Amino acid sequence: MATLIPSITTCKFDTPGERRFARLLEAKLEDDYLCWFNVPIGQARLHPDFIILHPQRGIARSSSSTSPTPLSCRPQPDYDRGIFPI
């Protein structure tokens, strides 16, 4: 069962579909998935409905108007600071 942050009981969903999707994510994804609901992302403070993270498979976002898609940004290597591409 995936971990939803914040938990379903404390989320304020805008639509019944968001609640159903959150329950589906929590029930169907494996234990090592983390899912965030309605968190601000980036400098523009955009709020996708869900951010879904898996340690090996990567990160995806989902909004009610779109299907889940991989995020296009990847960290750039900075070898002086010890940041290496995966």
Helices and strands as residue ranges (DSSP letters): E 3-5, H 16-28, E 34-37, E 50-54, E 58-62, E 69-70
